[in-house]
């Protein structure tokens, strides 16, 4: 390892509302070295995802908050550059939750060797990584789509949503996506094969759902919450399934919105609304990756990546994602493969 400095991005202060670049700090530390049983990994790709906003708040959640001065959390794909572990050798390409830093030390228990035959390395941060697994299991296991169902996906051009919609099409469903620009809605229809797309910034969401879901909604994959979810609930069919993945419309509010007040539609339609964490399905990730890789090879499953170069650009990119600036899976290219 010729470099002697490790660059890291740490949390400088807890955001109030939308994060600011001043809430993060780029620092330089000594290059980590591996003790017995450990490896050092050089980051190549860093994944930026909406869940990171929740980890900036010091509140009880499914995972601990990032400490002030702590390295920001994030999934990484990289190369083992030093190994004192029998499980890994120098040159192995691995992925794991190694955070916003150029080099990370690990005991190996949070790492997995990447099967490069399944797709490009960057896809293990996106379509074949956590977002893709979230889409696969959140739709197929939680949403339980059937051929002929109408499936609605919010944040449909994002890393998770774009995969959800395409898998729903593969399953024989009618797919309607919501996104925040004409460019994104065109992408959903013309590139990904969605049946219809709604621009929630310019269209009347209620009227557009009525027009594009004339037979009601059987499955809703919820990435955003808020008024879009309210509108969907009023249009669900009997025995509908709502898969709650994220609530990005709520993450940066200084005061939370009122809770949904139209849950009666779950009762009258005997519908099921279920939140989930993708880690529940970790034992089946290989199954999903192999199946999705075949869909990619046949052109049934496409993906779009939004890449920024350099670790120092991660804070700005994450902030932009909170307002919908990214287009597709947001990645930071930390170093060359």
Secondary structure by P-SEA (a helix, b strand, c coil): ccccbbbbbbbccccccccccccbbbbbbcbbbbcccbbbbbbcbbbbcccccccccccccccccccccccbbbbbbbccccccccccccccccccccccccccccccccbbbbcccccccccccccccaaaaaaaaaccccccccccbbbbbcccccaaaaaaaaaaaaaccbbbbbbccaaaaaaacccccccccccccccaaaaaaaaaccccccccccccccaaaaaaaaccccbbbbbbccccccccccccccccccaaaaaaacbbbbbbbccccccaaaaaaaaaaaaaaaccccbbbbbbccccaaaaaaaaaaacccccbbbbbcccc
